[in-house]
Amino acid sequence: MYSDEDLNTAIKKGIFSNSAVDEFRNQVSSNRLNTDAEEHFKLIGGFNDIFIVIACGLLLFSSFSVLGSINPSLGYLVFLLLSWGLAEFFVLKRKMALPAIMLLIAFVGSTAGLSHSLISISTESGAMMAAILSVAAAFVHWKRFSVPITVAVAIVALIGLIVSLFKVVFPDISSWLSPLMLVCGLFSFAFAMSWDAADTLRKNYRSDVGFWLHLLAAPLIIHPIFTGLDILNGGEESVLSMAVVVLLYLLLTIISICIDRRVLMVSSLIYFITALSGLFESYNMMGSSSAFTGIFVGALLLLMSGYWQRVRTVLVNQLPIFVKVYLPEVKVI
């Protein structure tokens, strides 16, 4: 698979002309628009990526084990420096996706660990300091390596900072954590949509950044809403709640199709299956409710996968133009 950098290098060496490369890119874009919608994101280029991840993990954790036994701060510092050094080669030069993700998490995690070794993270001030340093580490890493998942990792650290700050200001905020997570999830979703809107053709790294942000936003939105309905306890008294869950899942499905992201559907699937199974049980289908639910949901998802683009075309065409311009292109049927 050829990257934009490879094509640009070929132009500089005179192998291809600018016009030929532009025509090739336009053809690839046209082909993508004429295929079923997919969420493309680079995760693994081959088994060598897994091999490198295992090797890096052995080096990092073995070094930490040796030096951390002498001084925990020294162990975290070496872990941090090694993570950065390995990224210089495997990310910046080799452009390996899976090692890039692993080394980013290792770098940000070791930064938080170093903060914890210096200031106890059990205190709110220590947790805030760890979150601040993690956000800073993610920012520095992004400026150097631009790994798509970095933005989502920074948002996770930022959410940790917000929660720690709220706990300092409002010590009895525990009962409000779910609404706070929901708000953070909605902001994450809006941020993800801004990245998606900047790459409606899904040709470059902005789409990958949007994918990871959607992956973060989905559970932050789904879990507080569905757990608030208390459907996991089941029972006759929760039939109305379970029916609401099914309706919410249908709404999330429509949103997922319109924005061409399946992660919202996947994140809420367990709640949907539980609610649907509970509804079947409430109508005296106790013995076969789980099996029947599995058959129904599995068939529904397969059917949705097969007709995803057709359904999406119908739904998106009903939206106003000022909304459609921020959504990925649809296939002309």
Secondary structure, DSSP 4 states (H G I P E B T S, - for coil): ---HHHHHHHHHTTSS-HHHHHHHHHHHHHHHHTS---------SSHHHHHHHHHHHHHHHHHHHHHHTT-HHHHHHHHHHHHHHHHIIIIIIS--HHHHHHHHHHHHHHHHHHHHHHS-TTSHHHHHHHHHHHHHHHHHHHHHH--THHHHHHHHHHHHHHHHHHHHH-TT-GGGHHHHHHHHHHHHHHHHHHHHHTTTT--SHHHHHHHHHHHHHHHHHHHHHHHHTTGGG-SGGGHHHHHHHHHHHHHHHHHHHHHT--HHHHHTHHHHHHHHHHHHHHTT-TTTHHHHHHHHHHHHHHHHHHTHHHHHHHHHHTS-HHHHTTS------
